[in-house]
Amino acid sequence: MKRIAIVTDSANSSLGLFIQENLMQIFDGYAESKVYSFAEMQEGDRIEEDVVLVMLPAKALAIKPYVKESRRVLVVQRTLQEEAVFKLLDIPAGSKVLVVNDAPETTLETVALLYQMGLDHLLLEPYLGENSTEEIQIAVTPGEAASVPQQIAKVIDLGHRCIDLSTFLQIMSRLGLEERELDRRLIQYGESIITLDTGIKRQYKELYLKNTALDTVINLSAEGVMLMDREGQIRLCNASLRKMLELSSEEVLTFENLPKPVQNLLKQGEFRDEIVEWQGRSLLANKKELEQFGEAAGIYLHFQEVTYIRQLEQNLSKRLQSKGLLARYEFSDIVTESERMRQLIKKASMMADSDLTVLITGESGTGKELLAQSMHNQSPRRKMPFVAVNCAAVPEALLESELFGYEAGAFTGALKEGKAGLFEQAHQGTIFLDEIGDMPHALQARLLRVLQERQVMRVGAQRVMNVNIRVIAATNQNLMRKIEAGQFRADLYYRLNVLPLMMPPLRERTEDISLLLRHFLQQHNRSELTLSAQAQELCARYSWPGNIRELANAAAYLSFSAENVVQSDALPHYIKAEDDFSAEEQFIQERCQLEKALEVSALLNERQGLDGGAGRKQIGQALKAQQVKISEGEVRRILSILAECGFVCSQVGRGGSRLTEKGELFLNRFRNRQNSNL
């Protein structure tokens, strides 16, 4: 059985016995308790109980030498019996009342408790043993009547303060007790006390506010609601139901003055979706019989007008069709001070009124979709759907059915009613084909037909459907090179590239870096952050291969900075690393061929993804297989130079050489630079 210790100041104190009896109201049969006193504790004594209860925070420190683990100590939160507090409600408002307890600390605690319970109509004066009490005729004490000054005419003894529910819950948690019987006892116990988190006045106020809010919500509902108790009295009838049944808002409702069809419904058992005709209205009714503690508690009736249900269905259908098909951004959302960007926005704004196809090119993260959405929202199609599809994100096997839709039974797993494709969903609006350069070659011919004829055919269908759409495509790839490699159709390219727009990378609009950084920091509620001059210079020199998306990530990273002025060492490591690489790049160029050093680094990076490092001989053979002319001596020299820069670590034996994290950053820098030049 679990054990609880109660520690009070004196062994003869009635408080210890009272708390012990209080505990047993809840824990009888589940835990036993024992009373200790500070007066009798001696050096070397130990309290071994599972939970040790003290009455004041100061006593929690005093008891620490006598317990095995300080986490077992718990300060008791105490409150008063509800009946005891009611004695104070009869005292005239504004009366001075002396509050007396066994010590100054507990006296002040009692004053705070009484005010917390809502007894603010009294002027409570704590008795600290020195203050004058000549004008005070009433005293209140929690079981310490002997401490009240003799000249006080009326003493109200509230009895010892009892344990609050919060402390019982803490004790149960510490003891690991989870029993339904304990829950039942706590609920019953809680009915007789005033809990510390809600006082008398607050309880009534909250109950009133809750009832008012509930009444407002019920009467705002377009659906009719009625509640009847088990005696047949109508307890609630909202405004919508009164309107449906043409009942006066002032009329007191009884069973007898309800319409006959409703009376008949109340005589029936439970039902769902029953049609009731009344005064030319068709009402859909539901009835539920209520129970409390296994006993009949009343009846709940719910009504909806059939015409209202039909309107809901129509609105739902429209909302489902438009779900995810909205453009959120406009040209005013584009944050820039760049003259190049302003000219681009001006050009895109002029193109917005046209239905000609637009091809937006630019590196990843430059904001191509933001520009596409802005064009849609300034076009005559702004109130129509904006459908965005990432051609690289959808698996090739699904892309055709997603774009063009399919007929019922077109393939195994197809919906029995078929499915409209994205081109159909974009009818009268705009379709945005992102990452068009990654569209499978087999689908490019079908897309070409859509662009030429504005017609689509579902998978498994025998007929074509006309679609009225505006097409905006985007890519971060060099489509001309893909055409040369046979990976992209030239005729499709020229169909797409009617109105070309080129999004500049962030490194070519450096005047926007600080502006965008402030914009993103403001979104993270850190607008007070500023960058030091050195940090600004590093950000301006950084190439930002991830463009605005990477800048947004950097702002998110900086938002966790505690300093108002961000120093250079607080920047993400990759920004600082690129600045360091400038000197190291020059060092490598002076000592060996940079291109071959990059080839060696790329090979090591590839091998680490497979089976670890590589030796000089393996590196030389692998590079020769890639048509790179290099000797084993050159490999040795390059590895030595890379190791001197901290890009490579070499191990004796089979471990070979490996690329370090710093070396991976250096390699990625050049790869990003190459991609940006495509």
N, C-alpha and C positions, 0 to 999 in steps of 0.2 A: 504494500500500500504506500502511496506517496506521502511525503511528510512536509509539513509547513511549520516554520518557526515564526513566532511573534515576539518582537523585542520592544519593550517599553522602558521608561526611565526607572520605574520602581516595581519591585516584585509584588507589593501589596496594592498596586493600582488596579482599580476596577476596569480601566480601559483595556488591559490585556485580556481579561475574561470576557468583556463585551465583544472585542474583535474575534475572539475564539468562537463564541456563540454565533457571531455573524458569519464566520467562515463555514461553520457546520450547517447553516441553512442551505448552502449550495453543495458542499463537498462531503456531507455525511455519507459514509459507505464507500467513498472513493479516496479520501485522504484523511490523515490525522494531524493534529496540531499540538504545539507545545509553546508555553509562554516563558520567555526569558526576560531578564532585566539588566540594564546597564549597570545598576548599583551593585549587582552580585557578580558581574563578570570579572575574572581574574586573569592575569597574564598566563598564557598557555592554554586557556580554555578554547574549545572549538565547537562551533555549531555545525552539525553535520546534515541538517535537514535540506531537502531539495530546493526549497524556496525560503528566503529569510525576509520577513516583512518588518519595515521600520516606518515610523509615522512622519518623519521630517527628512528633507534632503540632507541636512547636516548630520543626521544620525546614520545615513548611509556611509559616510566617511568614517564615522566613529566605530562602526561595526566591522569594517574591513579586516582588522587584525584577527578577528575571531572566526572568520569564515574561510573555507577552503578556496572558493572562487568568488571573486567580487561580482560576477555576472549573476550569481544566485540572489543577490540583494535586490529588493524591490520596494520603492517608496509607495506607500498606500495613498491612493487618492480617495478622499472621503467626502460624503455628502450627507444630506439630512432626510429623514423620513418626511413624506409628503404631509402627513397629519400634523407633524410638529411645526412645519412652516406655516400652516394655515392659522396657527395661533397669532402670528404676527400681522395677518391681514386686517385684523380688527383695530390695530393701533392707528389713531388719527394721522393723516398725512402731515408731514413736516415735524413730527415729534422727534425730540432728541432721545436716542436709545443708546445706553452703554453696552458694549459688547465685551464680555469677560471670558477668558480662557486661562489655562494653567501656565502659559508663558507668553511673552510678547510676540514671538514668532507665530504661535498658533492663534493668538488673538487677531493679528492682522490677517492671517489666513482665513479665519472665520468671517471677518468683515468682507473680504473679497468674495467669499463664497456666497454670502447673503446678497450682495449686489449682483453677482453673477446670476443668481436665481431670479432676478427681476424685482427685488424688494427695494426699489429706488425711491419709494414714497417716504422713506424714513431717513433721518439724519443719524447715521451710525457713528458712534464715537468709541474707538478702541480704548480699553482700559489697560494702560501700561504701568500702573502702580504709582504714577506721579501726577497725572493730570487731575484737575479739579472736577468734582462730580456734583457740586452743590446744586446746580440748576437741573440736573437729570433725575427723573423719578422712576424711570423704567430701565431694567437691565435684562439682557438676553445672554444666556450661556449654554454651551453644549455639554452639559453634565458636570460643570464646575461651579455649582451654586455656592459652595463654601468659600470661593474666592471673591464673591461679589461684596463690595463695600456695604457695611451695615446700614448706612443712611438711605439706601435705595428702597423706595416703598414697594415697588412691584418687580418681582423677579420671574422671568419666563425661562424655564429650563427646557431646552429642546431635546435633552438627552444626548448621549454620546453620538458623535457623527459615525454613520455606518459606511461600509465599503462601497465605493462607486462601481458601476458595471464595468467600466474600463479596466479597473484593477482585477476584477474577477476574470475577465477575458485574458489579461496578461498572465495571471496565475495558471489558467488552463493551458495556455500556450507553453509556458515554461515546464509544466508537468507533463505535457503531451497527452492531455485528457480530451478525448473527442467522443462524447456520449450524448445520445438524444435526451436522456433523463436530465443531464446537467443543463442542456439548452432549455428544457421545459421549466426547470427550477429558476433559471435566470430570467426567463420571460415573466414568470409569476412574481419574482422578487422585484423586477424593474417596475412593476405596476405600483409598488408601495413607496418608491423613492423618487426624488427629483434628480435626474442625471445631470452631471456637471456641464455637459455640452448644450443643454437646453434648460432655460429657466422658466418659471411660471408664466411671466408676461410674454416671453419669446414664444413659448409653445402656443399660447392662444393667438398671438399675432401671426405665426407661421401657418397655423391651421386656417385662420381667416383668409390669408393670402392664397393659400393653396385652393381653398374652395372657390374663391373669386376667380382665380385663373382657370380652374376646371370648368366653371360655369361659362366663362368667356369662350373657351375652346369648343365646348359642346354646342354652344349657340352659333358659332361661326361655321360649323359643319353644314354642308349642303344635304346631308343625310339625316333622316328622322330617327330619333332615339327616345325610347320610353322605358322607365323602370317602375315596377310595381312591387310592393312588399308582399309578404305572405298573408297579410290581413286584407289585401285587395286595395290598399291605398296607393295612389299614383304619387311616387316620390320625385319623378323627374320626367319632363316632357320638353324637348328643346324647341327652339323657334321654328326650325325647318319642318318638324312634324306638325306643329300647330298650323303652319301655312298649308301643308299638304292636306290636312283634314279640315281646313277652314274653321279653326277654333280661335276664339278671341285670346289675345295675349294676356288679358286681364282676368280671364275666367279661371276659377279654381276647378281643376279637372277631377271628376269622379268617374267610376265605371259607368254610371248611368248616363252621363252626358257625352260619352264617346259614340262615334258612329256605329251603327249596327254591325257592319262588316268587321270592325276592329273588336267589338265585343265578342263576336263569334270566334275570332282568332284567339282571344285570351282564354276561351273555354277549351281550346284544343290543346293537345300535347305539343312537344317540340316539333318544329318543321323548318325547312330551308327553302328559299326561293319560291314562295307561294305568291301568286298574282292576286291582287285585291283591286277591284274596280270601285272608284268612289268619285262622284261628281265629275265624270268625264276624264278622270286621271287613272292611269295604270300604275299601281305601286307594287314593287317587289318586296315581300316581307319575309323576315326571319325571326324565329322565336327560340329563346334559350331559357331553360329553367335553372335558376341559380341555387347554389347550395353553400352553406357554411357549417363546418364541423359535422358534415354528414346530414344536416337538417335542411329542409326546404327554406330558402331565404327570399324568394320572390321570382319575378319574371322580367326578362329583358326582351324588348321588341326593337327591331331595326328595320327601317323602311328606306327604299330608294325609288325615285321616279324612273320609269323605264326610259323616258326621253333623255334624262340625265345620264343614264348608263350608256345610251347610244352615243351621246356627245363625248363621254369619256373614252369609248372605244375608238372614235374617230381621232381624238387628240392623241391617244396613245399610239395609234398607227403612224401619225405624222411624226411624232417624236422618235419612234423607233427608226423610221426612215432617215431622219436627220441626225441620229446619234453618231457622233464621230465625224460628221460631214460638214463641219463648220470651220471657217477660217477665223482665227482669233486676232491676227495681227494686221496692222495698217502701216502705211509709210511713216506716220508720226511715231511709231514705236521703234524705228530704226535710229539708234543713238550714234551720231557721227558729227565730226567737225571737218572731215576730209572733203576737200573740193572734188576729188575724184568720185567719192561716194555720192555727193550731192548731185553731180552730173548724171551718175548712174540712176539715182532715184528719179530725177527729172525725166530721163529717157524711158524708164520703166513705167512711170505715171502716164506718159503719152501713149505707150503701147497697151496700157490697161484697157482702153476703150475698144481695141481691136479684137477680132476673133481669131487672128492669125496665130499659128503655133509659135511658142517661145522656147528657146533653148538657153538655160542658165548654166554656165560653166564656172568652175572655181574649186579650190581645194576644200577638203572636208572641214566643216566647222566654220565656214565663212558666212553662213546665213542664207543659203539659197532658198530654203523653204520659207523663211521669213519674207523674202522678197516675193516669192510666188503667192503667198497668202495676201500680202499687201496689194498686189496687182488684182487679185480676185475681188478684194473688198472695195476697190475703186472702180471696178468694171460694172457694166449694166447687169451682170449676173450675180451681183453681191448678195441677193436674197435667196439665191439657189445653192445647191450643195457644192461643197469643196471637198473632193475625194482625193486623199493622198495615199499613194502606194509606193512602198520601197521595193524596187525590183530586185534588189540584192538580198533582202531579208526573207522573202517568201520562197520556200523550196521550189525548185523547177517543176516538180511533179504537180504542185498545187497552183502555180502561178497562172496557168492557162484557165483553169476553172474559176480562179479568183477574179481575173480580169474580164473574162467573157461570160461567166456563169455556166449553168448546165441545165439540161432538161431532166425531168423525172426519170429515174432508172438509167441515167447515162452511164453509170459505173457503180461498182460495188461500194456501198457506204454512202451513196448519194441520198440527199433528202428526197422523200417520196413526192414532194410538191415541186422539186427543182429549186434553183436558186438564181437570183439576179446577179450578174457580174458587176464589177466596179464601174465599167463604162456605162451600164444601164443606170446605176445609182447616181452617176454624175450627170444624167440627162438634164438639160437646161442650165447646167452649172459648169464647173471647171474640174478637170482631172489633172493631178500633179504626179508625174511619173519620175520619182526620185531614183538616182543611181541607174539611169537608163542604159549606161554603158555596160552594166552587168546583166542585161536582159538576155536570156538564152537565145542562141541564133535561130532556133526553130520557131520561136514566137515572133521574131522580128518581122517576118513576112505577113503574119496576121495583123500585127500592129500597123504595118504599112497600109493595109487595106482600110483600117479604121480611119487613118489620117487622110487617105485619098477620098473615100466614099462616105465617111461618117456612118458606117454600117457595122453592126456586130452580129455574130452568130454564136449562140450558145453551144457548148459541147453537147453533141448528140442531137442537135436540132436540125431541121430541114429547111428552115426559113431564116431570113435576115431581118434585123430590126434597125430602123433608123434611130440615130442618137444625135442630139444637138448638144455638142460639148465644145469647150475650149480646152486645148491641150497645152500644158506647160511641163517641159521636161527639164531635168537637171542631171549633171554628172560631174564627178571630180577627176575623170579620166580624159586622156587625150584621144578623142574618137578618131582622128585622122590616123594615128598610129595603129589603132585597133582595126581600122579599115585596111591598112597596109598588111597587117598580120592575118587578115581574113576572118577576124572575130566580130566585125560589125558591118552591116550592109551599108554600102555607099548611098543607095537610093533612100534608105530610111534616114540616114544622116541629113540629106538635103531636104527631106520632108520636115524634119525637126528643126533645122537651123534656119528658119524663116526670119525670126526676130531674135538675133543672138544678144545675150547679155553676159558680161564677164564680171564675176564678183572678185574684187582684188583681195589678196591675202592680207592679213593683219600687219605683216612686216612692211607692206607697201602703203600703209595708212597709219604710220606711227603716231600721228597727232591724236588718234582715237584711243590709244592704249590707256592713258591716264583717265580719259573721260569714261571709257567703258569700265575700267576698274572701279571708279567711284560709283558708277551705276550699279554694278553687281554687289559692291559692299553695302550700298544702301538697301538692296533687297535682303541682305542678311542682317539688317539693323545695326550696321557698323559704319555708318556714314562719317563718324568722327575720326576714323583711321586715315592717316596720311603717310605717304612714303618719304623716307629721307632722300636727299639728293642722289646719294650713291645707289639706293634701291631703284629710284626712277631711271637712272642711267642704265642699270643692268636690265630692267624691263624693256627699255627702249632698244637696247642692243640685241636682246634675245629674239630669235627668229620666229617664235610662236608657230611651230609646225601644226599644232592643233587648232590654230586660229582663235576665233572668238570663244569657241567651246572650251578650249584650253585656258583662255583668260578667265572665263567664268569659274572654272575649277580652281584656278589660282586664287581668285577672290574668296571662294568658299574656304580654302585653306587658310588664308590670311584672316578671315573673320574670327578664327579661334585665337588670334593673337591678343594678349592682354595689354600690350603697349599701344598707346595712341599714335605714336610715330614708329612706323615699321622700318627697322634697319635692314641692311642687305643680308645679314645672316639669318633673318627670319623668313626670307623668300624660299619657295620650294627649291629643293636641291638641284633640280634639272636646270633652273634658270641660272643659278650660280655656276653650275658645272660647265655650261656652254661658254661662259665668259672665260673660264680657265682653259678651255680647249683651244682657244685662239693661239696662245703661246705654245701649247703642245703640238698643235698642227704644224706650226712653223718649225719646231724642233725636229719633227719627223721628216718634213720635207728637206731639211738640210742634211739629214743623215742617210736617207734612203728614198726610194720612190714611194710617194704617198699612195698611189693606186695599188701597188703590190701590198703595202701594209694593210690597206682596207680589205684586199682579197684574203689575206691571212686571217684578219679579224673576223670576216664573214664566215670563213670556213670553220674557225674555232667555235663561233656562235652556233653554227649548224650542228657540229659534232656534239656540243653540250646538250642539245635537244634530243640526241640519240643515245650515245653510249659514253659520254664524258669527254676527256681531253684527247689530245693528239700529239704524237711525237713529230720531230722534224721531218723524218723520212716519209711518214704518212701524209703530212701537209704538202710536201713537195710532189708526191705522186698524185694526190687529189687535185692539186692546182694544174699540173700538167695535163690531167684528164680533161680539165676545163679549158685547155688551150692557152694556159698562162705559162709563159716561159720564165722559169725560175729555177735556180740551183739550190742544193741543200745548204750551201754556204750562205746564200742570200736569205734563206729561211731562218738560219741561225742568227744572222745579223738583225733581221727584222724583229724576231722574237725578243732579242736582247734590248732593242730600242723601245719596243712596246712595253716590256717589263720595266724599263727605266722610267716610263711615263705612268706606270701603275695600271696599264690596260691589260696586262697579261701576268699570270703567275705560273711559274714552271715548277714541276716536281721531278725528283730523281726517279728513274725507273719507268714503270709502265704508266704512271700517272699522266705523263706528258704535260702539255701546256693547256691552260684554260683561260678563257676571257673573264676578266673581273667585271663587277657591276659598273665600274667607271668606264671600262672598255666597251661595254654594251651601250652606254649612253653616247660615247664617242662615235660608235658605228651608226647608231640610230640618227645622230645629227646629220651625218653625210647622206644617209638614205632619205631623210626628210628633204634635204637640200636637192637631191636628185629628183624626187617626186615633184617638187615645186617648179622645177625647170622643164617638166614634161609639157 
